Every structure is written in C-alpha cells, then in structure tokens.
Amino acid sequence: MTTQNRPYNVQMVVDNLHGRVKKTVAQRTIDSMVESGKLVLKEFGKQKVYLVNQATLSKPSQEELSQLDTHITQLEEQLRSYQDEARTLDGEQRALTSQLTNEEIAARLTELKGENAKLAERLNVAKQGASSITPEEKKSIEQSFVRNLKEWKKRKRMCGDILDKMAEGTDKAPSSLREELGLEVDEDCNAVMPPMPAEKRAR
C-alpha cells in the first residue's frame, strides 16, 4: 500500500496477497493500523477504503524529484522502444505466414523466441526499476509487457498449429517431424515464458 500509495479495500488486499492471508485476519490487521495512525479510513456509504496516512510519508527533496523526472523520461523512452519492437515483430510474424518457406519459418520462429525472451527480460527489468514512478506510468509499462507476453503465446500456438498441419500431411507425429526438421521448442532453448503480472491473473 505504501508503494502504490492508492486506496484499497480489504478484499483488494486479500487478492493482492493471493489468498495467503484470510479476510478476517487482514481486516483485524488493517483496523490495528488505522488505530495506530499508519492508515486512514475513508467511508463511502457502506464501502470502506484504506490508504496510507500521507503525513507519515517522507517528502522528496528537489534533487530527488529531478532524479525521478529523469528516471521517468528514461522509462518512457524504453516503453516507446518496446512498442516499436512489438510492431516490428508483429509485421515479421505476418510476413512469416504468407511468404517464407517451411524451413525459413522454423528458423525465424526459433530466432523470434530468443528475441521475445530478451524483450521480456528487459521489460521485467524496467518494471522492477519503476517503483519510484506513479501508478499510471507503472500501469502503462505493465500493459506493454502483457501485450508482448500475449504475442509470445500467440506465436507459440501458431508454430504448434503449423507443425500439426505439416504432420497431418506426412502421417508423422508432430514430435517426430519436429526432430526431423531440427526445430526447437521453448523447452529445448531453456526459454521460460514469464508469468502474467499478479493483477492481470486476478482479473
């Protein structure tokens, strides 16, 4: 709550902890923090929300604000770069399905897996370094990461579909055909697809 610095209700706290804490325990803990002045309670009819007592937060110096502005600018540049890469990869994917031979498709898909893995890692690094930016900016970066992760999943499924169709035409098992063509799947390259961010999974 301190990092996000935005209102939460009890259920949102429980959801963000992925069920590791029961709602009754979370409620007691939050009530205790309200009594101690760490949290502030706001009531809107029957709805209760809690946020960090702003008086307990340290105010950044002018130098720190300047550093944050620089950091935000760098992240925005990274985001634009990732979006450009995503558009480029999307164009390449369309070209793969309409112009390349089966052998070229297999080679390029392997290459794209490596590029996607590197892009996902770079997005993850940017996400981890974004703790000092606003929630809106962090959300924008996370959305870019999710889009690229979905693109990876789509391409992986597309590769599997192409291999299945080729296998049907040759009366061979997909695994045998993959071995014959020298194709590598994610597991062969130790490419591990990163998990979807917690908030996206909760939805």
Secondary structure, DSSP 8 states (H G I E B T S, - for coil): -TTT-S-B-HHHHHHHTTTSS-HHHHHHHHHHHHHTTSEEEEEETTEEEEEE-GGGS----HHHHHHHHHHHHHHHHHHHHHHHHHHHHHHHHHHHHHT--HHHHHHHHHHHHHHHHHHHHHHHHHHHTTTTS-HHHHHHHHHHHHHHHHHHHHHHHHHHHHHHHHHHHHT--HHHHHHHHT---GGGGT-------HHHHH-
